[in-house]
Amino acid sequence: MQDPIKLLSMLSKQAAAPAAEVPATVAVQTSPPEVTEAPAAPAGGRDPAPERPQAQSKVISDDLLTMLSQQVGNESYACYDYYGAAGWFKLKGLDGFAKWCESQAAGEIAHARKVYDHIILAGSPAALPAITQARPAYDSIQSACEAILAREMAVTADWRAICKQALKDADGASLGLATWFLTEQLEEENAAATLLDRVRMAGGEGPGILVIDADLKG
């Protein structure tokens, strides 16, 4: 058993000993977080439109550009001429022939737009020519169909010339366009030639023409 006197002496010494210092809390001054202001919204609350890329440099030669611009006019004239023929057929009471011509006219103006778009996409100006007045009348149904076929053959010749120029210029894009049109012209010429053949077999007039007209009307 421990001596009570020694025990009291030890407790007295511990009580008299200075308490261990507790480190004071250091106040750290912190600055408030920076607030980044959101960019002001544009008028109307819409995001600004992205910048438009710069147009590419001109890739169509001057000679080919002249031919393509003229072809926009040629295709547009073909549209006008088909409408002229459609009007003439309507006055003859041949609504089926008129409907066929109107359908062809719609295709021709689409062709003109296709050539125009190609010129603009290539970064070139489209110097569009004036369009000649459409033919208003024909001597007969057969002569009207012959004129239609002759016009399609002329358009084919135009595209052959454009194809040769594009090949000479090593203009692959324009060559592809001309090749597409030459393929298209095979169908156009075939449709016109088939109609002319049917009119000739029907004798150019009479009941046979009415049968063809009813068929074209659908």
C-alpha positions in Angstrom: 0.0 0.0 0.0 1.4 3.5 -1.1 2.2 5.9 1.7 -0.6 8.5 2.0 1.8 11.3 2.8 3.8 10.7 -0.5 0.6 10.4 -2.4 -0.7 13.8 -1.2 2.7 15.3 -2.0 2.6 14.1 -5.6 -1.0 15.4 -6.1 0.1 18.8 -4.7 3.0 19.0 -7.1 0.7 18.1 -10.1 -1.8 20.7 -9.1 0.9 23.4 -8.8 2.3 22.6 -12.3 1.3 25.2 -14.9 -1.3 23.9 -17.4 -0.1 23.2 -20.9 -0.8 26.1 -23.3 -3.4 25.5 -25.8 -2.5 27.2 -29.1 -4.7 30.1 -29.9 -6.9 29.8 -32.9 -5.5 31.9 -35.7 -8.1 33.8 -37.5 -7.6 33.6 -41.2 -9.0 36.4 -43.2 -10.6 35.0 -46.4 -11.7 37.1 -49.2 -15.1 36.4 -50.8 -15.0 34.3 -53.9 -14.9 36.2 -57.2 -18.2 36.3 -59.0 -17.9 35.9 -62.7 -20.6 37.9 -64.5 -22.5 36.0 -67.1 -22.2 37.5 -70.6 -25.1 39.7 -71.5 -27.8 37.9 -73.4 -28.3 39.3 -77.0 -31.4 41.1 -77.9 -34.3 38.7 -78.3 -32.8 36.1 -75.9 -31.2 34.1 -78.8 -27.6 33.0 -79.1 -25.6 35.0 -81.7 -25.5 33.3 -85.1 -22.1 31.6 -86.0 -19.9 33.4 -88.4 -20.5 32.5 -92.0 -17.4 30.8 -93.5 -15.7 32.8 -96.3 -16.7 31.8 -99.8 -14.1 29.7 -101.6 -12.1 31.1 -104.4 -13.5 30.9 -107.9 -12.9 27.5 -109.4 -14.8 27.8 -112.7 -12.9 29.2 -115.7 -14.2 32.2 -117.5 -15.1 30.2 -120.6 -16.9 27.6 -118.7 -18.7 30.2 -116.6 -20.0 31.9 -119.7 -21.3 28.5 -121.0 -23.0 27.6 -117.7 -24.6 31.0 -117.3 -25.9 30.7 -120.8 -27.2 27.3 -120.0 -29.3 28.7 -117.1 -31.0 30.8 -119.8 -31.3 27.8 -122.2 -33.0 25.6 -119.5 -35.3 28.5 -118.6 -36.2 29.1 -122.2 -37.1 25.4 -122.5 -39.5 25.9 -119.6 -41.1 28.9 -121.4 -41.3 27.0 -124.6 -43.0 24.0 -123.0 -45.5 26.4 -121.4 -46.1 28.0 -124.8 -46.8 24.6 -126.3 -49.0 23.7 -123.4 -51.1 26.8 -124.0 -51.4 25.9 -127.7 -52.5 22.4 -126.9 -55.1 23.7 -124.4 -56.7 25.9 -127.1 -56.9 22.8 -129.3 -58.8 21.0 -126.5 -55.9 18.6 -125.9 -55.6 18.8 -122.2 -53.5 15.6 -122.0 -50.8 17.0 -124.3 -51.0 20.3 -122.3 -50.5 18.4 -119.0 -47.5 16.6 -120.4 -45.9 19.8 -121.5 -46.5 21.5 -118.2 -44.9 18.6 -116.4 -41.8 19.0 -118.7 -41.8 22.7 -118.1 -41.5 22.1 -114.3 -38.5 19.8 -114.9 -36.8 22.4 -117.1 -37.0 25.2 -114.5 -35.6 22.8 -111.9 -32.7 22.1 -114.3 -32.1 25.9 -114.6 -32.0 26.2 -110.8 -29.6 23.2 -110.5 -27.1 24.9 -112.9 -27.5 28.3 -111.1 -26.8 26.7 -107.7 -23.7 25.0 -109.1 -22.3 28.3 -110.3 -23.0 30.1 -106.9 -21.6 27.2 -104.9 -18.4 27.4 -106.9 -18.0 31.0 -105.9 -18.7 32.5 -109.2 -21.1 35.2 -110.3 -24.0 34.1 -112.4 -24.3 36.5 -115.4 -27.8 35.3 -116.5 -28.8 36.0 -120.1 -32.1 37.3 -121.4 -34.7 34.7 -122.3 -36.2 34.6 -125.7 -40.0 34.7 -126.1 -41.6 31.3 -126.3 -43.1 30.1 -129.5 -46.9 30.8 -129.3 -48.3 28.5 -132.0 -47.6 25.6 -134.3 -48.8 24.4 -137.7 -50.0 21.0 -136.5 -49.8 18.6 -133.5 -47.0 16.7 -135.3 -45.0 19.9 -135.9 -45.4 20.8 -132.3 -44.0 17.4 -131.2 -41.2 17.7 -133.8 -40.2 21.1 -132.3 -40.2 19.7 -128.8 -37.8 16.9 -129.8 -35.6 19.3 -131.7 -35.3 21.5 -128.7 -34.3 18.6 -126.4 -31.7 17.6 -128.9 -30.3 21.2 -128.9 -30.1 21.1 -125.1 -28.2 17.8 -125.3 -25.7 19.4 -127.7 -25.2 22.3 -125.3 -24.3 19.9 -122.5 -21.9 18.0 -124.6 -20.0 21.2 -125.3 -20.0 22.0 -121.6 -18.8 18.5 -120.8 -15.8 19.0 -123.2 -14.9 22.4 -121.7 -15.1 21.0 -118.1 -12.8 18.2 -119.1 -10.4 20.6 -120.7 -10.4 22.7 -117.6 -10.0 19.7 -115.3 -13.0 20.9 -113.4 -14.3 17.8 -111.8 -17.3 19.3 -110.2 -18.6 20.9 -113.4 -17.8 17.7 -115.3 -20.0 15.8 -112.9 -22.8 18.2 -113.4 -22.5 18.0 -117.2 -22.4 14.2 -117.0 -25.6 14.2 -114.9 -27.4 16.3 -117.4 -26.3 14.2 -120.3 -27.8 11.2 -118.6 -30.9 13.2 -117.9 -31.1 14.2 -121.6 -31.3 10.6 -122.6 -34.6 10.4 -120.8 -35.8 13.7 -122.1 -35.1 12.9 -125.7 -36.6 9.5 -125.4 -39.8 10.9 -123.9 -40.1 13.5 -126.7 -39.2 11.0 -129.4 -41.8 8.5 -128.1 -44.5 11.1 -128.1 -43.7 12.1 -131.7 -43.7 8.4 -132.8 -47.2 7.9 -131.3 -48.5 11.0 -133.0 -47.1 9.9 -136.4 -48.6 6.4 -136.0 -51.9 8.0 -135.3 -51.7 10.0 -138.5 -51.2 13.4 -136.8 -54.9 13.9 -136.2 -58.2 12.2 -135.7 -59.4 9.6 -133.2 -55.9 8.3 -132.6 -54.8 11.7 -131.2 -57.7 11.7 -128.8 -56.6 8.3 -127.5 -53.1 9.6 -126.9 -54.4 12.7 -125.3 -56.6 10.7 -122.9 -53.6 8.5 -122.0 -51.4 11.6 -121.3 -54.2 13.1 -119.1 -54.0 10.0 -116.9 
